[in-house]
Amino acid sequence: MEASRRDFLKKAGAGTVGLAVGGMLPGFSATGYSRIAGATDRIRVAIIGVNSRGLALAQNFVRQAACEIVTICDVDRQAAEKCVKEVKKVQDKTPKIEKDLRKVFEDSQIDAVVIATPDHWHTPAALMALQAGKHVYLEKPVSYCPREGEMLVEAATKYGKVLQVGTQRRSWPKVIEAIEALQSGIIGKPHYGKGWYANNRPSIGTGKVTAVPEYLNWDLWQGPAPRTVYKDNIVHYNWHWFWRWGTAESLNNGTHMIDLLCWGMNLKYPTKVSSVGGRYYHRDDWETPDTQIVSLEFGQEASLLWEGHSCNGKQTENASVGVLFYGDNGSLFISGGNDYKIYDKSNKLVKEVKSDIVIDPQNKVSPAQQLDAIHILNFFDGIRKGTPLNMSVEAGHKCTLLMQLANISLRTGRTLDINPADGHIVGDSDAQRFWNRSYEPGWEPKI
């Protein structure tokens, strides 16, 4: 039975996945979509890291006809138990709970894993999964540091498994339409692109050293990161703002917009990267910038700018997140949603395409569940039919690297010269020290 099931996963055509596309997306309400396909036909999935974003992904994956969630993995027992309850609302079978992701990878019954852990775990976990023969759906950013991203690209080629990056806008229909219009010359040749993110994040305060909660495995939570004491203002979200585990707002949200800009303008690696900013709004433990300006130069071809305002929610173009392309004959605006606008050079609106799906870009857990399902189905099509992925690991590494370079520029206090052939830093040994990171002994990732 198991051999025939795996053979089916390799050879299956449009059948079950096509049924999910036709039946799920319009209403996105039918509890029990995962019951449509026969149990032996489904892709068996483990969700790793389910406190917030991972929980939303579990709720989305379980609604797909091609999926059966067999394992929920989290170092936080309470988060895992909550996720199991949510999955059970849709799926008859109860997933088992596992706290150590290494045991998940040892399970031969699992076909694919979804990784929604903190950033410092992304590449190490994905490498383990690929080595164990699992397909991977990996939330952005794909890596903590540039070398990890390179390792992930190498491993995806070496192990030959499907690796979809969770930059979901690559699958949103109106966004795709906008990019296609841009690349067809709707505003002429674009020379400049601007992206932004704005929010009103509160202070995280000053953490106190305290006992680790009994439901949390702090050692496994830290994993590959160098060990430190537990404080009461780190887990579960504030880790984003500590350099030991997080990668700042630039990679938390900025990667989405930089990816759209590079995708739309067919840009690869820059020639210069500079960034300024700081922690201005509160006096607390927050280490990364709450305000950051990123400038990327692509020789004489184009330039990009991204602005991050984590603690001032003033919107641009009436949107808290978005991108603007500036071309010879006009401009094109994509908000944080599945929509776009085109203006002529006199700033006259000449076309507006709206989405009938409401999106909340401020929702840090699940801003666009219905649209994100398309990205998940593309992942399943990649596994079952070899369909090209909407967001490959190579593209995921590129947009991640650009923001990593911006953070390196900010932390060194100077502009970086970049080799446009491969994105590497040129002639700056001090900046080069950020290309990799220090790991807890015994936890170093390997290809």
Secondary structure as UniProt FT lines:
FT   HELIX           2..11
FT   HELIX           15..24
FT   TURN            25..27
FT   TURN            31..32
FT   HELIX           33..35
FT   HELIX           39..41
FT   STRAND          43..48
FT   HELIX           53..61
FT   TURN            62..63
FT   TURN            65..66
FT   STRAND          67..73
FT   HELIX           77..88
FT   TURN            89..90
FT   STRAND          96..98
FT   HELIX           101..106
FT   TURN            108..109
FT   STRAND          112..115
FT   HELIX           119..121
FT   HELIX           122..131
FT   TURN            132..133
FT   STRAND          135..139
FT   HELIX           146..159
FT   STRAND          163..166
FT   HELIX           168..171
FT   HELIX           173..183
FT   TURN            184..187
FT   STRAND          190..198
FT   TURN            214..215
FT   HELIX           218..222
FT   TURN            223..224
FT   TURN            232..237
FT   HELIX           238..241
FT   TURN            243..245
FT   HELIX           248..252
FT   HELIX           254..265
FT   STRAND          272..278
FT   STRAND          291..298
FT   TURN            299..301
FT   STRAND          302..309
FT   TURN            317..318
FT   STRAND          321..327
FT   STRAND          330..335
FT   STRAND          340..344
FT   TURN            345..346
FT   STRAND          349..353
FT   TURN            361..362
FT   HELIX           369..385
FT   HELIX           393..412
FT   STRAND          416..418
FT   TURN            420..422
FT   HELIX           429..432
FT   TURN            433..434
FT   TURN            441..442
//
